[in-house]
Amino acid sequence: TPTNILGCTNDFCWGLTTNPLDVTDVYQERLQLNTYGLPTHTVYQGNPEPVVLVFQSYFLNQIGDGTTDNLTRANDIGYLNGAATVLVPRRNFGPILSIDTATSTGLSAQYTGWGATFELEAFRRVNRARNLTEFREALTYFDVGSQNFAYADKTGNIAYYTTAELPIRDDLQNLQAPDGGIPPFLIRDGSGTLRHEWLPASSRQQNQALPYEVLPLAEMPQVVNPASGYIANANNDPVGNTLDNNPLNQLRPGGGLYYLEKGYSAYRMGRIDRLLQERIRAGQTITRADLKEMQANNQPLDAELLTPYLLTAGSNALSPGAWSQLAALAADPGVQAALVRLAEWDFSTPTGIQAGFDPGDNPNNLPAPSAGEITNSTAATIYAGWRSKAIRNVIDATLTRVGLASALPGSEESNRALKNLLDNFATRGGVGASGLNFFAVSGAPDAASARDFLLLKSLKDALDMYASADFAAAFAGSTDINDYRWGLLHRIVFDHPLGGALNIPGPNPFPFRDVGTGLPGLARPGGYEVVDASSHSLRADGVNEFMFGSGPNRRFIGEMTDVPVYEQILPGGQSGVITDGPLYVSQLSRWLTNNYKSLVIDENAAVAGSVARQNFTPR
């Protein structure tokens, strides 16, 4: 039966975003193998425990014989190549992911979602709730797939709840430290030598599904009608547990570590909070128009925090007595022009091209960019290239020197590390907690000169990259920074799993076309962790590597007046069937330009405005 996961009733609205609660542990298991190399048991504290083998059969269509769907069983798939899945009862019946037959060891995954849970019941009850109390009761059935639930009703209540069942680990609870120095986000010991197990349930929470001890509902992040007058969330740490970069140093009431997750996105929430606080300090009443403007915000907060370090490096390089190699970098005309452009930047990221879809544009008649938009667009391009090269020159180069080229951190961790090194340079001199100097430059007279050299070198490397043949499709080899429009790089293809004509843009009659030859996709503003989500890889160094592949799957604004006003937009249309014609993309133009449609809740109004009807009949 269809139901709503996101939506409104006549009395309240609710929404949700992903919360990355840590509900999965990976274990190294000791195994007993049979003569086929298949595990028969795991070994825990010296005792063998039987595993469960689940066999799979695969049937393949015989292509080329002219017969449709004549399926034949494939008998050449090895047991360990997909013909069998090995389940470990101790791991909530989680699978063994890999097996080393030489050492009789393997990796298993324990996850809260491997067993029976009740999310469908949660949403059934949410849709039938009449008030905050009943809404909160419904969420007690939400067991896995952690979400941040937001609630607002016509009586003035606002609320936030983190949902899902979080297992309590033995070592974190009873030792108040990860046993063996191995936290839950690394590979844990499955032999029983270390106390890495999930504790069995000793006191069950309301409507609990898991057979393990879980964090009590009262300790889950939540707030109702806060004194601040607002609630905001953008997949960030809801309680600040990780703000000191240590997720394992907070205590639960009565003892045990209060551990939720090792790390969160931060910059989107940082921007949202700044935008709200600006209006509150100014005494403004926050309107629907304000919230639409905030949802469309495309200013990367990390740029606002990191750009001053680059500008300071440029200033230092021009000071009397600066190291000659540093001064030479600052004297480069392209570097000088780029620094001036970054100093003018308001941190917005407009596309800078007429083919781009910017907030507020008429999607049916896209305007030419203004001079201000071009200035900010090119600054966004320069910054994105500089950050990519800075991560490579500072983080990657240092780790590569010590043999870690195959284990480089991801975008989030690398950007965080770069900022940490710059923020703490006055006391650490560019040396990380590991003792590695991340600003090691041969011949540099001091640490500050080495730091500034790498920052300016990264800017020069970015400009050289944009002028290279690799970026000719976008910039045609130009060395003029005014040509470096962000929309030529920051693009999205709405790619369907089956590809081809189902993609947007694609070979279909819909009015969406690639930015240009060799530049697939539609141009949009945005970037790394902006409010209007559109992140790309921070190591991007190819003309199609600054693209993004996901964004808001729903933008919604609701004003909870006596007669509520609801507006929303989706990145597609009313129909997922391409043969339905315009309905396949009927909302995309507005989504691309941050415009909205009215959301009708009243049944009579919905029926009056309907253009088609689909009936679902139970069997």
Backbone torsions as a table, in degrees:
resi	resn	phi	psi	omega
1	THR	NA	126.9	179.8
2	PRO	-61.9	143.4	173.4
3	THR	-146.6	170.3	-177.1
4	ASN	-98.1	130.0	172.7
5	ILE	-90.8	-35.9	174.6
6	LEU	-122.1	139.1	177.6
7	GLY	166.3	-161.3	-176.7
8	CYS	-141.0	152.7	164.7
9	THR	-108.1	-171.1	175.3
10	ASN	-73.0	-10.3	-174.5
11	ASP	-115.7	-26.9	-177.3
12	PHE	-153.6	164.8	173.9
13	CYS	-123.4	153.8	173.0
14	TRP	-140.4	154.0	177.4
15	GLY	-144.4	168.9	178.9
16	LEU	-152.5	150.0	172.6
17	THR	-133.4	160.0	-177.2
18	THR	-67.8	135.6	170.3
19	ASN	-113.9	123.7	-173.9
20	PRO	-82.7	47.7	179.3
21	LEU	-55.2	136.2	-176.2
22	ASP	-82.6	99.4	-177.9
23	VAL	-122.1	21.8	179.8
24	THR	-135.6	130.9	172.7
25	ASP	-124.0	141.6	175.1
26	VAL	-107.2	132.9	-176.2
27	TYR	-119.8	144.3	166.9
28	GLN	-90.4	119.3	-175.3
29	GLU	-104.8	146.9	165.3
30	ARG	-89.1	133.3	-172.2
31	LEU	-121.4	151.1	164.1
32	GLN	-107.6	128.3	-174.1
33	LEU	-112.7	149.8	172.6
34	ASN	-91.4	-174.0	-175.5
35	THR	-69.0	-15.4	176.0
36	TYR	-87.2	-1.9	-176.2
37	GLY	82.4	8.7	178.8
38	LEU	-90.6	138.7	176.8
39	PRO	-66.3	138.4	171.1
40	THR	-108.8	-26.8	-178.3
41	HIS	-148.0	150.6	159.0
42	THR	-95.9	161.9	-178.7
43	VAL	-119.3	119.0	-179.4
44	TYR	-122.8	121.2	-177.5
45	GLN	50.0	41.1	176.6
46	GLY	83.4	-5.5	-177.1
47	ASN	-106.2	127.1	177.3
48	PRO	-71.8	137.2	178.4
49	GLU	-124.8	123.7	-174.3
50	PRO	-64.7	143.5	174.4
51	VAL	-96.4	172.9	177.4
52	VAL	-115.0	124.2	177.5
53	LEU	-96.8	126.1	176.4
54	VAL	-115.0	117.6	-176.6
55	PHE	-94.5	139.7	179.6
56	GLN	-117.0	142.3	172.7
57	SER	-113.8	141.8	179.8
58	TYR	-119.6	133.1	-179.7
59	PHE	-117.7	128.2	-173.8
60	LEU	-115.3	141.6	174.1
61	ASN	-72.5	135.9	179.5
62	GLN	-84.6	91.7	-173.7
63	ILE	-72.1	135.7	173.2
64	GLY	101.7	-7.0	-178.4
65	ASP	-96.2	4.5	175.8
66	GLY	80.5	2.3	-179.9
67	THR	-108.3	132.2	-177.6
68	THR	-80.5	131.5	171.3
69	ASP	53.4	42.4	173.3
70	ASN	-91.0	94.8	-171.6
71	LEU	-86.3	135.9	177.6
72	THR	-128.0	137.1	-178.9
73	ARG	-65.7	132.1	176.4
74	ALA	-85.6	120.3	-176.1
75	ASN	-106.1	8.6	-175.6
76	ASP	-107.6	18.5	179.4
77	ILE	-95.5	120.1	-178.0
78	GLY	-67.0	157.4	-179.4
79	TYR	-55.0	-43.1	-175.7
80	LEU	-90.2	4.6	177.4
81	ASN	-108.1	13.5	176.8
82	GLY	129.9	-11.3	-179.0
83	ALA	-76.2	-17.7	179.2
84	ALA	-144.3	142.1	171.9
85	THR	-112.8	132.4	-178.2
86	VAL	-101.3	117.5	-179.1
87	LEU	-105.0	141.4	-178.2
88	VAL	-110.8	109.0	-179.1
89	PRO	-54.6	-37.9	-179.8
90	ARG	-61.8	-24.3	-177.1
91	ARG	-98.9	37.7	-177.3
92	ASN	58.0	35.0	-177.0
93	PHE	59.1	38.3	174.8
94	GLY	-81.2	159.3	-174.8
95	PRO	-85.1	156.6	165.3
96	ILE	-83.2	126.2	-172.7
97	LEU	-89.3	-33.8	-179.1
98	SER	-151.9	152.4	-177.1
99	ILE	-132.7	131.5	172.1
100	ASP	-106.4	99.5	-175.9
101	THR	-67.5	-24.7	-179.2
102	ALA	-67.5	-33.5	-178.0
103	THR	-111.2	0.2	-177.4
104	SER	53.6	46.6	176.0
105	THR	-128.6	164.3	177.5
106	GLY	-162.3	169.7	178.2
107	LEU	-109.3	130.7	176.4
108	SER	-117.3	160.9	179.3
109	ALA	-123.7	123.0	174.3
110	GLN	-104.9	126.6	-172.3
111	TYR	-142.3	140.7	-177.7
112	THR	-64.6	-21.3	-175.9
113	GLY	-88.8	3.7	-179.7
114	TRP	-73.9	-21.4	-179.3
115	GLY	-102.1	-175.4	-179.0
116	ALA	-71.9	132.3	178.7
117	THR	-137.2	176.3	-164.2
118	PHE	-127.3	36.6	-178.5
119	GLU	-63.0	-35.5	179.5
120	LEU	-61.9	-38.3	176.9
121	GLU	-66.6	-36.7	178.3
122	ALA	-59.3	-47.9	-177.5
123	PHE	-71.8	-32.6	175.2
124	ARG	-59.6	-42.4	-178.0
125	ARG	-75.3	-36.1	177.2
126	VAL	-57.7	-44.5	-178.0
127	ASN	-68.7	-18.1	179.6
128	ARG	-104.4	-2.7	-179.3
129	ALA	-65.9	150.9	-179.8
130	ARG	-115.2	-10.0	-176.6
131	ASN	-161.8	179.5	-176.6
132	LEU	-63.0	-39.0	-179.2
133	THR	-61.3	-45.3	180.0
134	GLU	-70.9	-33.5	176.3
135	PHE	-62.9	-47.1	179.8
136	ARG	-62.5	-39.7	177.5
137	GLU	-60.6	-41.4	-179.6
138	ALA	-61.8	-36.2	-176.9
139	LEU	-69.2	-16.6	177.8
140	THR	-67.6	-13.5	176.2
141	TYR	-90.4	-3.7	-177.9
142	PHE	-87.9	104.5	-167.4
143	ASP	-103.0	-28.8	-174.1
144	VAL	-147.7	151.6	-175.8
145	GLY	90.3	52.3	-166.9
146	SER	-47.9	135.4	-178.8
147	GLN	-133.5	155.2	166.3
148	ASN	-94.0	111.0	179.0
149	PHE	-95.6	128.9	174.4
150	ALA	-112.1	146.9	-175.7
151	TYR	-139.9	139.5	172.9
152	ALA	-147.9	137.4	-178.9
153	ASP	-129.7	173.8	-175.2
154	LYS	-71.9	-16.7	178.8
155	THR	-86.4	-0.5	175.8
156	GLY	101.2	2.4	178.8
157	ASN	-78.6	139.1	168.4
158	ILE	-129.3	146.3	-176.3
159	ALA	-153.6	157.4	177.9
160	TYR	-138.7	136.1	177.5
161	TYR	-139.6	134.7	166.6
162	THR	-88.9	130.0	-176.4
163	THR	-113.8	165.8	177.7
164	ALA	107.3	162.3	-178.1
165	GLU	-98.4	122.4	-176.7
166	LEU	-103.6	117.2	-177.8
167	PRO	-69.6	146.0	176.1
168	ILE	-93.5	122.7	178.9
169	ARG	-86.0	140.0	-176.9
170	ASP	-55.6	-51.4	-174.7
171	ASP	-67.0	-41.9	-178.9
172	LEU	-65.5	-33.4	-179.1
173	GLN	-80.4	-45.4	-169.4
174	ASN	-101.0	-21.2	175.6
175	LEU	-104.7	-13.4	-176.7
176	GLN	55.9	33.0	177.8
177	ALA	-168.2	152.0	175.4
178	PRO	-68.7	122.0	-177.4
179	ASP	-63.2	132.4	-177.8
180	GLY	73.4	8.9	-177.8
181	GLY	72.1	18.5	-177.0
182	ILE	-110.5	103.6	-178.6
183	PRO	-76.3	170.7	-177.2
184	PRO	-63.5	-18.3	-178.9
185	PHE	-90.9	7.3	169.2
186	LEU	-114.7	175.3	-178.6
187	ILE	-71.0	124.3	-174.3
188	ARG	-94.4	164.6	-179.6
189	ASP	-84.6	124.2	179.4
190	GLY	-100.9	1.2	-175.7
191	SER	-84.1	-13.6	-175.8
192	GLY	91.7	-2.3	176.5
193	THR	-65.8	-40.9	176.8
194	LEU	-105.6	157.3	-174.5
195	ARG	-90.6	69.6	-175.0
196	HIS	-104.8	8.2	-175.6
197	GLU	-77.3	156.7	166.8
198	TRP	-77.8	131.5	-178.2
199	LEU	-68.5	139.7	174.6
200	PRO	-67.2	154.1	-177.4
201	ALA	-65.0	126.2	174.8
202	SER	-113.5	-22.9	175.6
203	SER	-144.3	117.4	-173.4
204	ARG	-86.7	139.8	176.9
205	GLN	-83.6	167.2	-179.1
206	GLN	-57.3	123.0	177.8
207	ASN	58.8	30.8	-178.8
208	GLN	-67.1	141.3	178.6
209	ALA	-104.2	-36.7	-173.4
210	LEU	-72.8	148.2	175.6
211	PRO	-86.6	19.7	-178.0
212	TYR	-118.5	161.4	172.8
213	GLU	-67.1	133.4	-179.2
214	VAL	-126.7	160.2	179.1
215	LEU	-61.3	128.8	-179.8
216	PRO	-58.6	149.3	-180.0
217	LEU	-55.4	-36.0	-178.1
218	ALA	-66.5	-21.3	-179.0
219	GLU	-96.0	-7.3	176.8
220	MET	-72.1	144.4	178.5
221	PRO	-56.1	130.4	-178.3
222	GLN	-166.7	155.7	174.9
223	VAL	-158.0	143.8	177.0
224	VAL	-129.0	125.6	176.9
225	ASN	48.4	61.5	-177.6
226	PRO	-66.7	156.8	-179.2
227	ALA	-63.7	-26.0	179.8
228	SER	-64.1	-22.6	-179.1
229	GLY	86.3	-0.9	178.0
230	TYR	-150.0	159.3	174.7
231	ILE	-128.5	133.9	176.9
232	ALA	-137.5	146.0	176.9
233	ASN	-153.8	140.6	176.9
234	ALA	-145.0	55.4	-179.1
235	ASN	65.8	19.6	-177.1
236	ASN	-88.8	172.9	174.3
237	ASP	-65.7	114.5	-173.2
238	PRO	-75.6	-18.2	-176.8
239	VAL	-123.6	3.2	177.8
240	GLY	76.3	20.9	-177.1
241	ASN	-64.0	-26.2	-174.5
242	THR	-109.7	10.7	-174.3
243	LEU	-63.9	-24.7	178.0
244	ASP	-94.4	15.0	-178.8
245	ASN	64.8	18.9	176.3
246	ASN	-132.1	105.3	-178.1
247	PRO	-82.9	3.1	-172.1
248	LEU	-122.5	33.6	-179.9
249	ASN	-130.1	21.1	174.0
250	GLN	-111.0	144.4	-176.9
251	LEU	-105.3	147.4	172.5
252	ARG	-80.7	158.3	171.7
253	PRO	-59.1	125.7	-179.8
254	GLY	87.2	-0.3	176.4
255	GLY	111.3	162.3	-176.0
256	GLY	93.2	147.8	-179.4
257	LEU	-75.6	138.6	176.6
258	TYR	-93.4	92.5	-176.0
259	TYR	-114.6	126.5	178.0
260	LEU	-112.3	-48.3	-174.0
261	GLU	-169.5	153.1	-175.2
262	LYS	-76.2	-25.0	-177.6
263	GLY	-171.3	158.3	-174.8
264	TYR	-138.0	164.2	166.3
265	SER	-69.8	143.2	-175.6
266	ALA	-127.8	-33.7	-167.8
267	TYR	-68.9	-35.0	179.9
268	ARG	-63.2	-46.4	178.7
269	MET	-64.9	-37.5	177.7
270	GLY	-58.5	-41.0	178.9
271	ARG	-70.0	-44.3	179.9
272	ILE	-58.5	-45.8	-178.4
273	ASP	-62.7	-40.1	178.2
274	ARG	-63.3	-43.6	-178.9
275	LEU	-64.3	-41.6	178.6
276	LEU	-67.3	-44.3	-177.4
277	GLN	-64.9	-36.1	177.1
278	GLU	-57.7	-45.1	-178.1
279	ARG	-71.1	-37.6	179.3
280	ILE	-66.2	-44.2	179.2
281	ARG	-62.7	-31.1	179.5
282	ALA	-81.7	-0.3	179.7
283	GLY	74.2	20.0	-177.3
284	GLN	-80.4	147.1	166.7
285	THR	-85.1	124.2	-176.1
286	ILE	-80.9	123.6	-173.6
287	THR	-108.0	173.5	174.7
288	ARG	-59.6	-38.3	179.3
289	ALA	-62.4	-39.1	177.2
290	ASP	-61.8	-44.2	-177.8
291	LEU	-67.3	-35.8	175.0
292	LYS	-62.8	-42.0	178.8
293	GLU	-63.2	-39.6	178.8
294	MET	-67.2	-42.0	178.9
295	GLN	-62.5	-27.3	-179.7
296	ALA	-88.7	-2.0	-174.8
297	ASN	-62.7	131.3	-177.7
298	ASN	-127.0	30.8	178.6
299	GLN	-93.4	112.3	178.8
300	PRO	-69.8	120.4	-177.2
301	LEU	-66.2	-32.3	179.9
302	ASP	-63.6	-30.2	176.8
303	ALA	-65.5	-40.9	179.0
304	GLU	-63.7	-30.3	-177.2
305	LEU	-89.1	-28.4	-175.7
306	LEU	-98.0	-31.3	-177.4
307	THR	-55.6	-39.1	178.6
308	PRO	-56.7	-31.9	178.3
309	TYR	-66.7	-38.7	178.4
310	LEU	-68.5	-42.9	179.2
311	LEU	-64.6	-37.6	177.2
312	THR	-65.6	-38.7	177.1
313	ALA	-60.7	-41.4	177.4
314	GLY	-63.8	-40.6	177.8
315	SER	-65.5	-43.3	179.1
316	ASN	-61.4	-37.8	-177.1
317	ALA	-67.4	-22.0	-179.7
318	LEU	-95.0	-2.1	-178.6
319	SER	-77.4	152.5	178.6
320	PRO	-58.0	136.8	177.7
321	GLY	84.0	6.0	179.0
322	ALA	-64.2	147.9	177.6
323	TRP	-53.2	136.0	-170.6
324	SER	-59.1	-41.3	-179.0
325	GLN	-68.1	-33.4	176.6
326	LEU	-68.8	-43.6	179.7
327	ALA	-63.6	-35.9	179.7
328	ALA	-64.4	-38.8	176.9
329	LEU	-62.6	-45.5	-177.8
330	ALA	-67.1	-22.3	-179.4
331	ALA	-81.3	-11.5	180.0
332	ASP	-63.2	128.0	-176.8
333	PRO	-58.7	-38.8	179.1
334	GLY	-65.7	-41.6	177.6
335	VAL	-63.0	-42.8	179.3
336	GLN	-61.2	-45.9	-179.7
337	ALA	-63.5	-39.3	-179.8
338	ALA	-66.7	-39.3	178.7
339	LEU	-65.3	-40.2	177.1
340	VAL	-62.5	-42.4	-179.2
341	ARG	-63.9	-42.1	179.2
342	LEU	-67.0	-33.5	178.5
343	ALA	-67.8	-25.4	179.4
344	GLU	-86.4	-11.5	-167.7
345	TRP	-70.1	137.3	173.2
346	ASP	-97.2	9.5	176.1
347	PHE	73.1	7.2	170.5
348	SER	-77.3	163.1	-173.6
349	THR	-131.6	54.5	-179.3
350	PRO	-62.2	157.2	-178.6
351	THR	-66.6	-35.2	179.0
352	GLY	76.3	9.1	179.4
353	ILE	-133.7	153.0	-177.4
354	GLN	-68.0	-26.5	179.1
355	ALA	-78.6	-2.6	-176.9
356	GLY	-85.2	149.9	179.2
357	PHE	-102.2	101.7	-178.1
358	ASP	-107.2	157.5	-178.9
359	PRO	-54.6	131.6	176.8
360	GLY	85.3	-8.0	178.2
361	ASP	-63.7	153.1	167.7
362	ASN	-80.8	109.4	-173.9
363	PRO	-65.0	-17.7	179.3
364	ASN	-90.7	-5.5	179.7
365	ASN	-154.1	72.7	-174.3
366	LEU	-63.8	130.4	-176.7
367	PRO	-83.4	160.0	171.5
368	ALA	-69.8	147.2	-179.0
369	PRO	-70.1	147.4	175.4
370	SER	-78.6	168.3	178.4
371	ALA	-60.9	-40.0	178.7
372	GLY	-64.9	-39.0	178.2
373	GLU	-65.1	-38.3	178.8
374	ILE	-64.9	-42.6	178.4
375	THR	-58.8	-49.1	-178.6
376	ASN	-70.1	-34.5	179.3
377	SER	-63.6	-45.9	-179.4
378	THR	-69.1	-33.3	175.5
379	ALA	-63.3	-40.0	178.4
380	ALA	-61.8	-41.1	178.2
381	THR	-63.6	-45.5	-179.5
382	ILE	-61.1	-45.6	-178.1
383	TYR	-63.5	-44.7	-178.2
384	ALA	-60.7	-40.5	177.6
385	GLY	-68.3	-42.0	178.1
386	TRP	-61.1	-45.8	-178.6
387	ARG	-61.6	-41.7	177.6
388	SER	-58.5	-48.2	-178.8
389	LYS	-70.2	-33.7	178.5
390	ALA	-65.2	-42.0	176.9
391	ILE	-62.3	-41.1	179.6
392	ARG	-68.7	-41.6	-175.8
393	ASN	-78.4	-27.6	-176.7
394	VAL	-99.5	-56.2	-174.9
395	ILE	-80.4	-56.6	-173.6
396	ASP	-64.8	-44.0	-177.9
397	ALA	-62.1	-40.1	-179.5
398	THR	-66.5	-46.6	-179.0
399	LEU	-68.0	-33.8	177.3
400	THR	-64.3	-37.5	179.8
401	ARG	-61.1	-26.4	-178.4
402	VAL	-106.6	20.9	171.9
403	GLY	85.1	19.6	-176.8
404	LEU	-110.9	26.3	-178.2
405	ALA	-61.6	-27.7	-178.8
406	SER	-89.4	2.2	-177.1
407	ALA	-133.3	43.0	-179.0
408	LEU	-71.6	144.6	178.7
409	PRO	-69.1	162.6	179.7
410	GLY	-75.7	-177.8	-176.9
411	SER	-57.3	-49.8	-175.4
412	GLU	-61.8	-47.1	-178.3
413	GLU	-67.3	-38.8	-179.2
414	SER	-66.2	-43.7	179.2
415	ASN	-65.0	-39.6	178.3
416	ARG	-64.1	-40.5	179.8
417	ALA	-65.4	-42.6	179.1
418	LEU	-61.1	-46.4	179.5
419	LYS	-63.4	-41.6	179.6
420	ASN	-61.1	-42.8	179.4
421	LEU	-63.3	-39.7	-179.7
422	LEU	-75.1	-41.0	-179.8
423	ASP	-62.4	-35.5	-173.9
424	ASN	-106.5	19.7	-176.6
425	PHE	-63.3	-34.4	-177.2
426	ALA	-60.7	-31.8	-178.5
427	THR	-104.3	-25.5	-175.7
428	ARG	-106.2	-18.0	178.9
429	GLY	62.9	27.5	179.3
430	GLY	86.2	4.7	179.7
431	VAL	-94.5	126.7	-179.6
432	GLY	-81.0	177.6	179.4
433	ALA	-61.8	-23.8	178.7
434	SER	-74.6	-13.4	-174.2
435	GLY	92.7	-2.9	178.8
436	LEU	-79.3	138.2	174.0
437	ASN	-89.6	113.5	-176.3
438	PHE	-87.0	-3.3	178.0
439	PHE	-122.4	47.8	179.8
440	ALA	-83.7	114.9	-179.6
441	VAL	-130.5	120.8	-179.1
442	SER	-61.1	129.9	176.5
443	GLY	88.3	-9.7	-179.7
444	ALA	-66.2	132.8	-176.1
445	PRO	-72.0	-20.6	-179.3
446	ASP	-159.9	169.1	-175.5
447	ALA	-63.6	-38.9	-178.2
448	ALA	-65.2	-39.3	178.2
449	SER	-65.7	-38.6	178.1
450	ALA	-64.0	-43.6	177.6
451	ARG	-59.4	-51.3	-177.2
452	ASP	-63.7	-35.6	178.6
453	PHE	-61.7	-47.2	-178.6
454	LEU	-66.6	-35.2	178.2
455	LEU	-66.7	-44.5	179.5
456	LEU	-72.8	-36.4	176.0
457	LYS	-60.6	-38.1	178.9
458	SER	-64.2	-36.2	176.4
459	LEU	-66.4	-44.8	178.1
460	LYS	-63.0	-41.4	178.3
461	ASP	-61.3	-38.8	179.7
462	ALA	-65.2	-44.2	179.7
463	LEU	-64.1	-40.3	177.1
464	ASP	-63.7	-37.9	178.8
465	MET	-62.2	-45.5	-177.6
466	TYR	-67.1	-29.8	-179.8
467	ALA	-85.0	-4.0	-174.5
468	SER	-79.6	169.2	178.6
469	ALA	-63.8	-27.2	-179.4
470	ASP	-62.8	-25.3	-178.9
471	PHE	-109.1	17.8	-176.9
472	ALA	-62.4	-33.1	180.0
473	ALA	-61.2	-29.7	-179.4
474	ALA	-94.5	-45.9	-168.5
475	PHE	-119.5	0.6	173.4
476	ALA	53.9	33.3	177.5
477	GLY	76.0	9.9	-176.1
478	SER	-68.5	145.1	171.6
479	THR	-106.1	5.7	178.6
480	ASP	-87.0	116.1	-176.0
481	ILE	-62.7	-20.0	178.5
482	ASN	-66.4	-16.0	178.6
483	ASP	-87.8	-8.8	-173.2
484	TYR	-86.9	68.8	-177.2
485	ARG	-79.4	132.3	-173.8
486	TRP	-62.3	-34.8	-178.7
487	GLY	-65.5	-18.9	176.1
488	LEU	-72.6	-19.3	-179.8
489	LEU	-108.8	-41.7	-171.9
490	HIS	-90.0	96.1	-171.5
491	ARG	-134.1	163.5	176.5
492	ILE	-137.6	136.9	167.4
493	VAL	-108.4	125.5	174.6
494	PHE	-82.2	86.8	-171.0
495	ASP	-89.6	126.4	178.1
496	HIS	-83.2	146.8	178.7
497	PRO	-55.0	-28.4	179.2
498	LEU	-92.8	-5.7	173.0
499	GLY	64.8	-159.0	175.5
500	GLY	59.4	-131.5	-175.5
501	ALA	-66.6	-14.3	179.8
502	LEU	-81.6	-13.7	177.3
503	ASN	-75.8	153.9	171.0
504	ILE	-126.5	120.0	-8.3
505	PRO	-70.8	155.2	-179.7
506	GLY	-164.5	-178.6	-179.9
507	PRO	-76.1	75.7	-178.6
508	ASN	-147.5	170.7	-174.2
509	PRO	-80.6	0.5	-175.7
510	PHE	-73.2	150.1	-170.1
511	PRO	-82.6	50.5	178.0
512	PHE	-129.1	127.4	-176.0
513	ARG	-129.5	153.1	175.8
514	ASP	-56.8	153.2	178.5
515	VAL	-58.9	-36.6	179.8
516	GLY	-179.1	179.1	177.9
517	THR	-62.6	126.0	-178.0
518	GLY	77.4	4.1	-179.8
519	LEU	-126.5	74.8	-176.5
520	PRO	-68.0	149.2	172.8
521	GLY	105.0	177.4	179.8
522	LEU	-105.2	136.7	-177.0
523	ALA	-79.5	132.5	177.9
524	ARG	-141.0	152.0	171.8
525	PRO	-71.0	175.3	176.2
526	GLY	123.0	-162.9	-177.4
527	GLY	156.3	-158.3	-171.8
528	TYR	-65.7	119.5	174.6
529	GLU	51.7	39.8	171.0
530	VAL	-81.3	163.7	-179.3
531	VAL	-58.4	-47.2	176.5
532	ASP	-81.0	81.6	-164.2
533	ALA	-47.7	128.0	-177.4
534	SER	-166.6	45.4	-173.7
535	SER	-71.3	148.5	174.2
536	HIS	-126.0	172.9	177.4
537	SER	-64.5	135.2	179.5
538	LEU	-80.5	-6.6	174.4
539	ARG	-100.6	13.3	-177.0
540	ALA	-53.6	130.4	175.4
541	ASP	-145.9	25.4	174.8
542	GLY	-129.5	159.8	-173.2
543	VAL	-63.9	-23.8	178.5
544	ASN	-110.9	15.9	-178.2
545	GLU	-97.1	-6.5	175.8
546	PHE	-92.7	6.8	178.0
547	MET	-72.3	161.3	175.0
548	PHE	-125.8	156.8	-173.1
549	GLY	-122.3	3.9	179.9
550	SER	-153.8	163.5	-179.7
551	GLY	-168.8	-163.9	-178.6
552	PRO	-61.0	122.7	176.5
553	ASN	-83.3	-3.5	175.3
554	ARG	-167.0	125.5	168.6
555	ARG	-105.0	132.3	-174.1
556	PHE	-139.9	139.9	173.1
557	ILE	-130.7	128.9	177.3
558	GLY	-132.4	132.8	174.9
559	GLU	-113.0	115.7	-169.7
560	MET	-87.5	60.1	174.3
561	THR	-81.6	179.1	179.3
562	ASP	-55.3	-41.4	170.6
563	VAL	-110.7	95.4	-172.1
564	PRO	-59.4	149.2	176.2
565	VAL	-114.7	120.6	-176.6
566	TYR	-121.4	136.3	174.8
567	GLU	-137.2	141.9	177.3
568	GLN	-155.0	169.9	175.4
569	ILE	-153.0	146.7	-178.9
570	LEU	-120.7	152.0	-179.8
571	PRO	-84.8	61.0	-179.6
572	GLY	178.2	-120.9	179.6
573	GLY	-157.8	-173.9	179.8
574	GLN	-69.1	-21.4	-175.4
575	SER	-124.3	142.1	173.1
576	GLY	-96.2	10.4	-178.1
577	VAL	-104.9	116.1	-172.9
578	ILE	-64.0	-27.8	-180.0
579	THR	-72.8	-6.7	173.7
580	ASP	-77.7	2.2	174.6
581	GLY	69.9	-131.8	-174.4
582	PRO	-56.7	-25.2	-179.6
583	LEU	-64.0	-19.4	-180.0
584	TYR	-67.9	-28.5	-176.1
585	VAL	-131.8	21.5	-168.6
586	SER	-63.9	-20.9	-179.3
587	GLN	-109.3	-5.7	-171.2
588	LEU	-64.0	-41.6	-178.3
589	SER	-59.1	-42.9	179.2
590	ARG	-68.9	-37.8	177.7
591	TRP	-61.2	-43.2	-178.0
592	LEU	-62.8	-28.3	-176.9
593	THR	-110.3	15.5	175.9
594	ASN	59.7	36.6	172.0
595	ASN	-102.0	169.8	-170.5
596	TYR	-133.8	164.6	169.8
597	LYS	-122.0	152.6	175.5
598	SER	-67.1	138.6	175.7
599	LEU	-102.9	117.9	-176.2
600	VAL	-93.3	123.8	177.9
601	ILE	-103.6	-35.9	-177.9
602	ASP	-61.0	126.8	-174.7
603	GLU	-61.9	-43.9	-178.6
604	ASN	-63.9	-41.1	178.9
605	ALA	-66.6	-37.9	179.7
606	ALA	-64.9	-43.4	179.2
607	VAL	-64.5	-41.2	-178.6
608	ALA	-64.3	-31.8	-177.4
609	GLY	-97.5	5.4	-175.7
610	SER	-72.7	149.0	176.6
611	VAL	-114.6	-11.9	178.0
612	ALA	-156.8	162.2	-178.1
613	ARG	-139.4	139.0	176.8
614	GLN	-128.9	124.2	-178.1
615	ASN	-101.8	135.2	176.1
616	PHE	-107.6	122.8	-176.6
617	THR	-115.9	120.9	178.1
618	PRO	-63.1	147.7	176.7
619	ARG	-105.2	NA	NA
